[in-house]
Amino acid sequence: MRYNSVNRLMESIPLSSPDSATRDSTIPDSIESVQELLRGQGYVADRSLAVPLFLALRLRRPLFLEGEAGVGKTEIARALSDGLDTPLIRLQCYEGLDINHAVYEWNHARQLLEIRLLEAGGGLDRESAAAGLFSERFLIKRPLLQAIDAAHERAPVLLIDELDRADEEFEGFLLELLADFQITIPELGVFKAGHPPVVIITSNRTREVHDALKRRCLYYWIDYPDFQKEMSIIASRLPGAPRRLAEQVTGFVQELRETELYKIPGISETLDWTSALLALNRTQLEPEVIDDTLGLMLKYQDDIEQVRGEPVRAMLERSRNRGPRRGGRG
């Protein structure tokens, strides 16, 4: 969908909708308010990102974020949670993740203890015992069930991080939650959110996520930032960094991203490297200090060996000439 179409859709949304979610006073009432909320948490978001974020908040639709590692996808959820002053519930995905670790499981130790107590008291009735053992007090709520817990006074932010690392079968567990903000537990019935969570799903695109899940979400691709945006990020997160150093760091990282590397440095590496240079009391870049600190940006030895030495000097010279005139790798 083109962004002018998204803007028309946004303008058609009544701000006084009868839906209780849209009446929530904590939800920003404009795209500019979303940008301001994130900026207050040190996150720089341009309008193209603020539009789907605003719509996700206003429509209570999950937001699916894709992009390379380190471009700031996870940080959006943290900034939203802090800015809205609401809990952040995180589900870190990994291969083999299943319903017991993501949704719920029964506390078998407590159930066994309860059975022994009933037996010792002579009051063990199979039907009533079964009903009691599979009640909510023996239920261990994992992140997805925690996110729709009725105990929440305000809608939490649910971060489903790096979904592409989980097995494809796991996506099926999410469909009911993302469509209706509810989870069905066979022994207890349906748990439905009183305050639907703000859902942020991230993927580094190591594999394709199924269309059935994407259809339930708004979508946005986060790219590497251009020169000006990366400068703004450094200024926001590291206000003590000298402007000259920030310009040189940004220019060099932008050059580095145009090099054929196994793993291109993201924004998080830019911030880590700048912090390290500040700790070393550096006010400008020199080839020697870059060689010494390449491990802050590059995480594979082959990449480090490829750029160390003369390539670093050539990139540094080019970066000093490029300034803000050119953007990042698209």
C-alpha positions in Angstrom: 0.0 0.0 0.0 1.4 3.4 -0.9 1.7 5.9 1.9 -0.7 8.4 0.4 -3.3 5.5 0.6 -2.3 4.9 4.2 -2.8 8.6 5.0 -6.2 8.6 3.4 -7.1 5.5 5.5 -5.8 7.3 8.6 -7.9 10.4 7.9 -11.0 8.2 7.7 -10.6 6.9 11.2 -12.9 8.7 13.6 -11.0 9.9 16.7 -14.1 9.5 18.8 -14.8 5.8 17.9 -17.1 4.0 20.3 -14.5 1.2 20.5 -13.0 1.3 24.0 -9.5 0.8 22.6 -9.7 4.0 20.6 -10.9 5.9 23.6 -7.7 5.1 25.5 -6.2 8.5 26.4 -2.7 7.0 26.3 -2.9 6.5 22.6 -1.2 9.3 20.6 -3.8 11.2 18.6 -1.6 12.0 15.6 1.4 10.8 13.6 3.4 13.7 15.0 2.5 12.6 18.5 3.8 9.2 17.8 7.1 10.7 16.6 7.3 12.9 19.7 6.5 9.9 22.0 9.4 7.9 20.5 11.7 10.9 20.4 11.1 11.3 24.2 12.6 7.8 24.6 15.6 8.5 22.4 14.1 6.8 19.3 14.3 8.7 16.0 11.4 7.7 13.8 10.6 9.3 10.4 7.1 9.7 9.2 7.1 6.6 7.0 7.5 4.5 10.2 5.3 6.7 12.4 2.3 6.2 10.0 2.0 2.4 10.5 2.8 2.7 14.2 0.0 5.2 14.6 -2.4 2.9 12.7 -1.3 -0.1 14.8 -2.1 1.8 18.0 -5.4 3.3 16.7 -6.7 0.2 15.0 -5.3 -2.3 17.6 -3.6 -4.2 14.8 -0.3 -6.1 15.2 2.6 -4.4 13.5 5.0 -6.8 11.7 8.5 -5.3 11.3 11.1 -6.7 9.1 14.7 -5.6 8.5 18.3 -6.6 9.0 19.6 -7.2 12.5 20.5 -4.1 14.5 18.3 -1.5 12.7 16.1 -0.8 15.7 13.1 -3.1 15.4 13.2 -4.4 19.0 13.9 -0.9 20.3 10.6 0.3 19.0 8.7 -2.0 21.4 10.8 -0.8 24.3 10.3 2.9 23.4 6.5 2.4 23.0 6.4 0.6 26.4 8.3 3.4 28.2 6.5 6.2 26.3 3.0 4.8 27.0 4.1 3.8 30.6 2.8 0.3 30.2 4.4 -3.1 30.7 6.6 -4.7 28.1 6.0 -8.4 27.7 8.7 -10.1 25.5 8.6 -13.4 23.8 12.1 -14.2 22.4 11.6 -16.7 19.6 14.0 -19.6 18.9 14.1 -22.9 17.1 11.9 -25.5 19.0 9.8 -22.8 20.8 6.4 -24.5 21.6 3.1 -23.7 23.3 4.5 -24.7 26.8 7.1 -21.9 26.7 5.1 -19.4 24.7 1.5 -19.7 25.8 0.9 -21.7 29.0 1.6 -25.0 30.8 0.3 -26.7 33.9 2.2 -26.7 37.1 2.6 -30.4 37.4 4.6 -30.3 40.7 1.7 -28.4 42.4 -0.9 -30.7 40.8 0.9 -33.8 42.2 1.2 -32.2 45.6 -2.5 -31.4 45.5 -3.3 -35.0 44.6 -1.3 -36.3 47.6 -3.0 -33.9 49.9 -6.4 -35.0 48.7 -5.4 -38.7 49.1 -4.0 -38.1 52.6 -7.3 -36.3 53.6 -9.4 -39.0 52.2 -11.4 -36.6 50.0 -10.2 -37.7 46.6 -13.2 -37.6 44.2 -12.0 -38.1 40.6 -14.3 -35.7 38.9 -14.0 -32.9 41.4 -10.3 -33.4 41.7 -9.8 -33.2 37.9 -11.9 -30.0 37.8 -9.8 -28.5 40.6 -6.5 -29.6 39.3 -7.1 -28.0 35.9 -8.1 -24.6 37.3 -6.4 -21.3 36.9 -4.5 -21.5 40.1 -2.4 -24.4 38.6 -1.8 -22.5 35.4 1.6 -21.1 34.5 1.1 -18.2 32.2 3.8 -17.7 29.6 4.3 -14.4 27.6 1.4 -14.7 25.2 -1.2 -15.5 27.9 0.3 -12.9 30.2 -0.3 -10.3 27.4 -4.0 -10.8 27.5 -4.3 -11.3 31.3 -7.4 -9.5 32.6 -5.4 -8.3 35.5 -3.7 -5.6 33.4 -5.1 -2.2 34.1 -3.7 -0.9 30.8 -2.8 -2.5 27.5 0.7 -3.9 27.6 3.1 -3.9 24.7 3.7 -7.5 23.5 7.0 -8.0 21.7 7.2 -11.2 19.7 10.9 -10.9 18.8 12.7 -12.6 15.8 9.7 -14.7 14.8 11.7 -16.1 11.9 13.9 -18.0 14.3 10.9 -20.1 15.5 9.6 -23.1 13.6 6.9 -22.5 11.0 4.5 -24.6 13.0 4.7 -22.2 15.8 3.0 -19.5 13.7 -0.2 -21.4 14.0 -0.3 -20.8 17.7 -0.3 -17.0 17.0 -3.3 -16.8 14.6 -6.1 -16.8 17.1 -4.2 -14.3 19.3 -3.5 -11.9 16.5 -7.0 -12.1 15.0 -9.1 -11.9 18.2 -6.7 -11.2 21.0 -7.8 -14.4 22.7 -6.4 -17.8 23.5 -8.3 -21.1 23.9 -7.2 -23.5 26.7 -9.0 -26.8 26.2 -9.5 -27.4 30.0 -10.6 -23.8 30.8 -12.1 -22.3 27.7 -11.3 -18.9 26.1 -9.2 -16.2 27.6 -9.9 -12.9 26.0 -8.0 -9.7 26.5 -9.8 -6.9 28.4 -7.2 -4.5 27.1 -5.9 -5.8 23.8 -2.1 -5.5 23.8 0.0 -3.5 21.4 1.6 -6.2 19.4 5.0 -5.7 17.7 6.4 -8.7 15.8 10.0 -8.6 14.4 11.8 -10.7 11.9 15.3 -10.6 10.5 14.0 -12.5 7.4 16.2 -15.5 7.8 13.1 -17.3 6.4 9.7 -16.2 5.1 6.8 -15.9 7.5 3.5 -17.4 6.3 1.0 -15.2 4.6 -1.7 -16.2 7.0 0.1 -14.4 9.8 1.1 -11.4 7.7 -2.5 -10.8 6.7 -3.4 -10.2 10.4 -0.7 -7.5 10.7 0.3 -4.1 9.4 3.7 -4.3 7.8 6.8 -2.1 7.6 10.4 -2.7 6.4 13.0 -0.9 8.5 16.1 -0.1 6.4 19.5 1.1 7.3 19.4 4.9 8.0 20.8 7.5 5.7 23.5 9.9 6.9 21.3 12.5 8.4 19.1 10.0 10.3 22.1 8.1 11.7 23.5 11.4 12.9 20.2 12.2 14.6 20.2 8.8 16.3 23.8 9.4 17.7 22.8 12.9 18.9 19.7 11.5 20.5 21.3 8.5 22.2 24.7 9.9 22.9 24.3 13.7 23.4 27.8 14.0 24.8 29.4 12.9 21.5 31.3 15.8 19.7 29.6 16.6 16.4 32.8 16.2 14.4 33.3 12.7 15.8 29.6 11.8 15.2 29.9 12.9 11.6 33.1 10.9 11.0 31.7 7.8 12.6 28.5 8.1 10.6 30.4 8.6 7.3 32.7 5.7 8.0 29.8 3.3 8.9 28.0 4.4 5.8 31.0 3.5 3.7 31.4 0.2 5.6 27.8 -0.8 4.7 28.7 -0.5 1.0 31.5 -3.1 1.4 30.8 -6.8 0.7 30.7 -8.2 4.2 29.1 -11.3 5.7 27.4 -9.1 8.4 26.9 -5.4 7.8 26.9 -3.3 11.0 23.5 -1.9 12.2 22.6 1.1 14.2 23.3 -0.7 17.5 26.9 -1.2 16.3 27.2 2.4 15.4 26.2 3.4 18.9 28.4 0.8 20.5 31.4 2.0 18.5 30.7 5.7 19.3 30.5 4.9 23.0 33.8 3.0 22.8 35.5 5.9 21.1 34.2 8.3 23.7 35.5 5.9 26.4 38.9 6.1 24.7 38.7 9.9 24.8 38.8 10.2 21.0 37.5 13.3 19.3 38.2 12.3 15.8 38.8 9.1 13.7 42.3 7.9 12.9 43.1 4.7 11.0 44.9 3.1 14.0 42.0 3.5 16.4 39.6 2.1 13.7 41.8 -1.0 13.3 41.9 -1.4 17.1 38.1 -1.2 17.5 36.8 -3.0 14.4 35.4 -5.8 16.7 32.8 -3.3 17.9 31.3 -3.1 14.4 32.2 -6.4 12.7 31.4 -9.7 14.4 33.2 -12.1 12.0 37.0 -12.4 11.7 36.9 -12.7 7.9 35.1 -9.3 7.7 37.6 -7.8 10.1 40.6 -9.1 8.1 39.0 -7.9 4.9 38.8 -4.3 5.9 41.7 -3.9 8.4 44.8 -1.9 7.2 44.7 -0.2 3.8 41.0 -0.7 3.1 40.2 1.1 6.4 42.4 4.1 5.3 40.7 4.2 1.9 37.2 4.1 3.5 38.1 6.8 6.0 39.3 9.1 3.2 36.2 8.5 1.2 34.0 9.0 4.3 35.6 12.4 5.0 34.6 13.5 1.5 31.1 12.2 1.5 29.5 14.0 4.5 25.7 14.1 4.5 25.3 14.2 0.7 24.8 10.5 0.3 22.5 8.1 2.1 22.9 4.6 3.5 22.7 1.4 1.6 19.2 0.7 0.4 
